[in-house]
Amino acid sequence: MPISVSEPHLSFNSLSLIWPDGTPCFENLTGAVSAPVTALIGDNGSGKSTLLKLLAGTLEPTSGSINRPGTVAYLPQDLGLTPQTTVADLFAITDVLDALTALEAGDYSEELYDRIGDNWDAAEQAQATLAASGFSPALTTTDAHALMRRTVGTLSGGEAVTAALTALVATRPGVLLLDEPTNNLDADARATLYRLLDTLPCPVLVVSHDRDLLERVDEVLELRQGALRFFTGNYSAYRQAIDSEQDAAARHLREAKQVERQENRERIEAETKLARAARAGATAQANRRGSRMSMGLAASSAQRSAAKVRQTHQGRLDAATATRKARERDIREDQAIYLDLPGTRVPAGKRVLELTLRQGTGADASPYQGEQKQADDGAAAATPLPERLIVQGPERLRLAGSNGSGKSTLLRAIMGDSQAAETAHYTCDYRVANTGYLPQRLALPQDQSMLQLVMAANPTLTEQQVRDDLARLLFRRERVHLPVGVLSGGERFRVALATVLLASPAPQLLILDEPTNNLDMTSVDWLIQALASYEGALLVVSHNEAFCTQLGLTGVLTLPALT
């Protein structure tokens, strides 16, 4: 287990960030990170990644102070890498390896010896560190220098994250900041990361939507509506605290509404009595039952009394309304969505996808059976692949396998990518024309709004119909006019899915490649609800076990590693 930390290794005080256009990201955040593993959670767009960048020092705050330990190691969502980045670059030993290569080529200048110093076995040490972390390429090669020269572009997403994280840990940082580290990791790689977190000698602050990882943390920080709250324990403990809080908030809201209704009834009753008294006074004056002076004084007194009564009741009603509004602000927004997608409906016997195994891939003679038992990523990889795969009707198939097994390659081949088709496990013989596809990396026009994109995907709808559909997907009011470029990652995904689900013709086959990457838990729940309304066939690649268990899968096809 990680060492116990008695004093905060990372703290910040009155931290604020105002964007150049004057929009605040957050203001006056104060906190400290001292638990072995702390999770930073919040909805997409709440500022989690921005806060990590501030703490890491890659972004400067508008105001406030940060107290950092000697070294802060930071792993961003995109790893901060390019496809040309080498493993040696990750370990910062490229200069040493270049000097060694020059020596082997016959250059014996003193400058090369200075660059190498005592690091003659830097490549071998880096390889041993990677092997200890379960990095597959380090376990399957004996040439450490060749391994160090491999580029990130030749690694799977999980391998790249594992290599980058291992290199960071090797620097022995005072605190480690991780932004969605389990994205693109298969089950084995995630297990490796979990084990690594259990042995780190420094505190870790991690942004993640991975439920399994969040159950392993010691503290939860929630960033919501510009405020930061601390909860002791793992995600389940946090969720229990929030649920109890919301139960109490709902009760207080009911009580506040009841008080407001009672005050409104009493105000109405008071107005009724005042109206009756006013009518009686008017009748008395009309009948001249008293002197003109006495009736005038009585009318003036009645008016003052009525004004005082009205003021009293209105003040009590205003106070009750203010209390009710305050209690409403304590209630978290309902994120439930509702869609009606009859155009996606597929008859049970209709063929939507047909694949044939490429020769030499190890097929058996059995056709694919839709009722395969669901397996974890990488499980049953040795089972021969079916020779033909036919998806019919509203089947829901998960494409599983370890990183590097070619899942994304097969999806691209199905969508007509000729380069992917050359190496994919299967060739695509048939695919229904109205197919929706969302790859891992979304490419949306940054300057167009969601309203424009959905209307372009379905020109048969009026603007009001599109706005109504977007409202059902929780895009309400003027937010539909915002350009995609200013939306959070989760919101951009929701826009991309909306353009697919609301397209004309509607998709009868929906293909999703790691759809929960970079989505917060609210957005994952949103996606599950949206897919519950979808009535067509589904083909999904995902390492998120909690997500997959809620999809109503009818089958799983596990791919072996590509050779």
Disulfide bonds with the S-S distance in Angstrom:
none
